[in-house]
Each structure stands twice: as C-alpha cells, then as structure tokens.
Amino acid sequence: MKKLLSILMIGVLFMSTAWSQQKAKEVEFYQGSYDDFLRKAQKLHKPVLIDFWASWCGPCKKMDNETFGDSDLAAYLEDNFMVYRVDIDSYDGMEIVERFGVEVFPTVLVADYRGREVTKLTGFYSPKYFKSSLEKINERNHLYYELGSSQYASNK
C-alpha cells in the first residue's frame, strides 16, 4: 500500500511539473515609460499597440484574461508589434488618454513605429477576431511585413 501511494505521489508530482512548464504564453507588455517604448519601437521599426486599460473596467479584465492570455495571439504580437499598456487611472495614463482622445474602454490603439495613429479598436475582442482585425489593418496600411531573402539589398 505504501509503495502504491508513493508511486501515485511521484506521478502527481511529475504531472504537475509538466503542466506548469506548458503554461500558455501571454502577451508581454513593454515595461517602462511611454517615451522609452516609442524610442524602442522606432529603433526596431515595429508598429505599436497601445492597450488603454483600467482595473475597474470589466471588459478590460475580460480582454486581459481571454485575449491577451492567448498563446497564439501572444506569439503573433511578439513577432509583429511592440505592445504597451496604459493604466488610464494613473497621471501618465490620463495624459496619454487625452493625447489620443480615447473615450471608450477597453481601447487598443494601432500605430506605426513612429507612434502615428492608424486606428482604434474599441471594446472586447476575442483572440481570433483580434488577430484577424490586426491582419486586415496591416493589409490596408502595410505596418509590418516579412522580407524574403530576395528582397534584401545586396552589395553586388
């Protein structure tokens, strides 16, 4: 009985370790000032997403958990965008809200790598619909693209 119990405990420990290593990747928001965020986006030539968020906003929390918690979306955003979160209740956040005229929460502002607004997405978006919307915005505005080796300049 003791042997069976110890084997069961080892199995549970193994399974919990394996599960914790397979946790879904979440969207990683830039940690730092808004100005530093824009400088890095310009340096990397990556378009930006700015998530306007509040702790008291139910749809903001839902989008945070369901949309920004999706591993496929997280990988897509990491490859194609710099992502920043604005807490609209902070002093700096209120200033950024005013700068872009954001009136509805949640709002995700899509901008080019220089921080020039392209469009705003307002309200809750599921992960698949959010990704699809961003792909359509890119098709119209050419915010990002993948270069094939034949498209690079050569020194010949």
C-alpha positions, 0 to 999 in steps of 0.5 A: 500500500505504501509503495502504491501511494508513493508511486501515485505521489511521484506521478502527481508530482511529475504531472504537475511539473509538466503542466506548469512548464506548458503554461500558455504564453501571454502577451508581454507588455513593454515595461517602462515609460511611454517615451522609452517604448516609442524610442524602442519601437522606432529603433526596431521599426515595429508598429505599436499597440497601445492597450488603454486599460483600467482595473475597474473596467470589466471588459478590460479584465475580460480582454486581459484574461481571454485575449491577451492570455492567448498563446497564439495571439501572444506569439503573433504580437511578439513577432509583429508589434511592440505592445504597451499598456496604459493604466488610464487611472494613473497621471501618465495614463490620463495624459496619454488618454487625452493625447489620443482622445480615447473615450471608450474602454477597453481601447487598443490603439494601432500605430506605426513605429513612429507612434502615428495613429492608424486606428482604434479598436474599441471594446472586447475582442476575442483572440481570433477576431483580434488577430484577424482585425490586426491582419486586415489593418496591416493589409490596408496600411502595410505596418509590418511585413516579412522580407524574403531573402530576395528582397534584401539589398545586396552589395553586388 
